[in-house]
Amino acid sequence: MITAYGTINQAVEAMQLGAADFISKPFSSEDLVRIVDRVLSPEGKSFRSKARKSKSGRPIITNDPLMIRILEVCEAIARSDASVLIQGESGTGKELVARLIHSSSSRANMPFVAVNCAALPENLLESELFGHEKGAFTGAQARKIGKFELAQGGTILLDEVSEMDLALQAKLLRVLQEREVDRVGGRDPISIDVRVLATTNRNLEECVRRGTFRADLFYRLNVIPITLPALRDRRGDIRLLVEHFMKQFLGDKAPKLTAEIQSALEVHTWPGNVRELQNAVERAAILSRGGDVREGDFLLSGARMEESLMAQGEETDFEAGRTDTAPESLSAQVEGPIVIKSGMTVADMERALIFETLKATNQNRTEAAKLLGISIRTLRNKLHEYRQ
């Protein structure tokens, strides 16, 4: 699409409707040749599986026409400095898309700074974003440079921006309007040159209607809106993603999944989207111990860990061992695959699985708890029980 009057929103809409690219008048012949060459290349004409890489190096795996179109839009809008609001359910890859926009832009060699707005209380988030001067408040023993300043010349990602309270939203709005920040306790504003990307798993328009998000800030952020589809709406990507994650966790030893397992994975609803799928594949990779992968290893539809272990019991021959082994010596506890022996209780199976998972994660309790689907506190309590 060639236009002298179109806005960014119109260009994005045109690409979503099928335009391969857009170019604004006046333009150079070199720009036009470059765009035509890209569109006519085999990669530009094909909708085959694509693995776009963000600056983090992590690929965005997809063969879904809508998702491919979204990625093409992201690469096109990267040439602009307009704010982008990326919406989608948790686990759909919003940060990866933000990194792709940054790495495709002229700011690619400058900082990309991500801030999780939901991870900090409001009094700390303000200082994190804008910085503070020494003595600005109790405990401010030295000057702190904020994330906006650290992103100078590059891109800042405001992850889960909907979690900001209204007072901080007003301060963020001023930063976007004036292109300058005021450190907490500071006297003079500091000019910034930063592109702003924001993500949310909420419907921000609904938040505006409820009064929990400022309308003026919404319009400032929503210059270019991108909505990522849930994994259940791109089921054709599930097989590609499973193969990718299996190779990531098992390398060349990644087994080929049966048609029954593939079907079970494709019909699962995946409320946690790609992140949930990645965790399920990682669990299956650990529970399979390099052998054949069973459907139960993925723990779909609320399946319990012990059910997966019982399914493996017919072919393996491991004995759980003593119950007084301390957590610090777990690596000596498990020497092979877990099996269910006659007389073993569910508690015995649970204990054996916890030991095996800790061994597989090199005693990393946080990672083990994630793979087991329990909290770190629950894992600590279990290990305390085994110590007694």
Secondary structure, 3 states (H helix, E strand, C coil): CEECCCCHHHHHHHHHCCCCCCEECCCCHHHHHHHHHHHHCHHHHCCCCEEEECCCCCEEEECCHHHHHHHHHHHHHCCCCCCEEEECCCCCCHHHHHHHHHHCCCCCCCCEEEEECCCCCHHHHHHHHHEECCCCCCCCCCCEECHHHHCCCCEEEEECHHHCCHHHHHHHHHHHHHCEECCECCCCCEECCCEEEEEECCCHHHHHHHCCCCHHHHHHHCCEEEECCCHHHCHHHHHHHHHHHHHHHHHHHCCCCCHHHHHHHHHCCCCCHHHHHHHHHHHHHHHHCCCCCCHHHHCHHHCCHHHHHHHHCCCCCCCCCCCCCCHHHHHHHCCCCCCCCCCCCHHHHHHHHHHHHHHHCCCCHHHHHHHHCCCHHHHHHHHHHHHC
